[in-house]
Amino acid sequence: MREQNIENLKTEKEGIIALKKHLANFFVPTKEQKITLYKIAGIEYRKYFNSIDGVIINVPSFDDIKSTKDFTFIEIKTTKSKTVKKLPYGVFFGFTKNEEDLFKQLDNYKLCIVHVDMDDYVLLNYEQYCSLISNKRIQYQISFKSLKAS
């Protein structure tokens, strides 16, 4: 794995810890819990399994979740940028097409920007996200086939 990818995963874990500290009702679901939430939301798990990092529960416990009004999907993007003074202004991050597609179509999906060093976060809905975009470009991620043993 590339060094930058490892650093990004480490920073994301720090962001999750920070978010749990600030939001008591935030948690990272297990695979089975995620499948349950995706079924409630009518989302294809295989396609979008990696498009959220956690959820905010709006009911007393996970077992009380019955509809999409009972929870909010959260996609976390983290930063340690020294140039960012106030969130979300000046933040740079990557966003997959699947993440953005879900964000666009679901009312209960929020983008969460966490500044790990400032110990601060902001939750954005799709309209806020669109209004903040300064520059957006598409980047393809390519994987070549593996060499098959002869």
C-alpha positions as CSV (number, residue, x, y, z in Angstrom):
1,M,0.0,0.0,0.0
2,R,1.3,3.5,-0.8
3,E,2.7,5.5,2.1
4,Q,0.0,8.2,1.6
5,N,-2.8,5.7,1.7
6,I,-1.5,4.3,5.0
7,E,-1.3,7.9,6.4
8,N,-4.8,8.6,5.2
9,L,-6.2,5.5,7.0
10,K,-4.4,6.5,10.2
11,T,-5.9,10.0,10.0
12,E,-9.3,8.6,9.3
13,K,-9.1,6.5,12.4
14,E,-8.2,9.6,14.4
15,G,-11.2,11.4,12.9
16,I,-13.5,8.6,14.0
17,I,-12.1,8.8,17.5
18,A,-12.6,12.6,17.6
19,L,-16.2,12.2,16.2
20,K,-17.1,9.6,18.9
21,K,-15.8,12.1,21.5
22,H,-18.0,14.9,20.2
23,L,-21.1,12.9,19.2
24,A,-22.3,10.3,21.7
25,N,-24.8,8.9,19.2
26,F,-22.1,8.3,16.4
27,F,-20.9,4.7,15.9
28,V,-19.2,2.5,13.3
29,P,-21.6,-0.4,12.4
30,T,-20.5,-3.9,12.0
31,K,-20.9,-5.5,8.6
32,E,-24.2,-7.1,9.6
33,Q,-25.5,-3.8,11.0
34,K,-24.4,-2.0,7.8
35,I,-26.3,-4.6,5.7
36,T,-29.4,-4.0,7.8
37,L,-29.2,-0.2,7.4
38,Y,-28.6,-0.5,3.7
39,K,-31.7,-2.7,3.4
40,I,-33.8,-0.2,5.3
41,A,-32.5,2.6,3.0
42,G,-33.0,0.5,-0.2
43,I,-29.3,0.6,-1.0
44,E,-27.3,-2.2,-2.9
45,Y,-24.8,-3.3,-0.3
46,R,-22.3,-4.9,-2.8
47,K,-22.0,-1.7,-4.8
48,Y,-21.9,0.8,-1.9
49,F,-20.5,-1.2,1.0
50,N,-17.5,1.2,1.3
51,S,-19.4,4.4,0.9
52,I,-20.0,5.3,4.5
53,D,-17.8,5.3,7.6
54,G,-20.4,5.4,10.3
55,V,-23.9,6.4,11.4
56,I,-25.6,8.8,13.8
57,I,-28.5,7.1,15.6
58,N,-31.5,9.3,16.2
59,V,-33.2,6.6,18.4
60,P,-32.2,5.1,21.8
61,S,-30.4,2.1,20.3
62,F,-29.5,0.3,17.1
63,D,-32.3,-2.2,17.7
64,D,-34.8,0.7,17.6
65,I,-34.0,1.6,14.1
66,K,-37.0,1.0,11.8
67,S,-36.7,3.7,9.1
68,T,-34.2,6.1,7.5
69,K,-35.5,8.8,9.8
70,D,-33.9,6.9,12.7
71,F,-30.3,7.2,11.5
72,T,-28.0,9.3,9.4
73,F,-25.2,7.8,7.2
74,I,-21.9,9.6,7.8
75,E,-18.9,9.7,5.4
76,I,-15.8,11.1,7.1
77,K,-13.1,13.0,5.4
78,T,-10.2,14.1,7.6
79,T,-7.5,16.7,7.5
80,K,-4.5,17.9,9.5
81,S,-3.9,20.9,7.1
82,K,-2.2,23.8,8.8
83,T,-3.8,26.2,6.3
84,V,-7.3,25.3,7.3
85,K,-8.4,27.8,10.0
86,K,-12.2,27.3,10.0
87,L,-14.0,24.2,8.8
88,P,-15.0,23.4,6.1
89,Y,-13.2,26.3,4.3
90,G,-10.0,25.4,2.4
91,V,-10.4,21.6,2.9
92,F,-9.1,19.3,0.1
93,F,-10.3,15.6,0.0
94,G,-11.1,12.8,-2.3
95,F,-14.7,11.6,-2.9
96,T,-15.6,8.5,-4.9
97,K,-18.5,8.5,-7.4
98,N,-20.4,6.0,-5.2
99,E,-20.0,8.2,-2.2
100,E,-21.2,11.3,-4.1
101,D,-24.1,9.3,-5.7
102,L,-25.4,8.2,-2.3
103,F,-24.9,11.7,-0.9
104,K,-27.0,13.1,-3.8
105,Q,-29.9,10.6,-3.5
106,L,-30.2,10.1,0.3
107,D,-31.7,12.7,2.7
108,N,-30.1,10.8,5.6
109,Y,-26.5,11.0,4.3
110,K,-24.0,13.7,5.6
111,L,-20.5,14.5,4.8
112,C,-18.4,15.0,7.9
113,I,-15.2,16.9,7.7
114,V,-13.0,16.4,10.7
115,H,-9.9,18.5,11.4
116,V,-7.9,16.1,13.6
117,D,-5.4,18.7,15.0
118,M,-8.1,21.3,15.7
119,D,-10.3,18.6,17.3
120,D,-13.2,20.1,15.3
121,Y,-15.8,18.8,12.8
122,V,-18.6,20.0,10.6
123,L,-21.5,18.0,9.1
124,L,-22.7,19.0,5.6
125,N,-25.7,18.1,3.6
126,Y,-25.6,17.8,-0.2
127,E,-26.7,21.4,-0.9
128,Q,-24.0,22.8,1.5
129,Y,-21.4,20.6,-0.1
130,C,-22.3,21.8,-3.6
131,S,-22.2,25.4,-2.5
132,L,-18.7,25.0,-1.1
133,I,-17.0,23.4,-4.1
134,S,-14.3,25.6,-5.6
135,N,-12.8,23.0,-7.9
136,K,-13.8,19.4,-8.8
137,R,-12.1,17.0,-11.1
138,I,-12.5,13.3,-11.9
139,Q,-9.6,10.9,-11.4
140,Y,-9.7,7.3,-12.5
141,Q,-8.3,4.5,-10.4
142,I,-6.9,1.7,-12.5
143,S,-6.1,-1.9,-11.5
144,F,-4.4,-4.2,-14.0
145,K,-5.3,-7.9,-14.1
146,S,-3.1,-10.2,-12.0
147,L,-0.7,-12.5,-13.8
148,K,-2.3,-16.0,-13.9
149,A,0.0,-18.9,-13.1
150,S,0.7,-21.1,-16.1
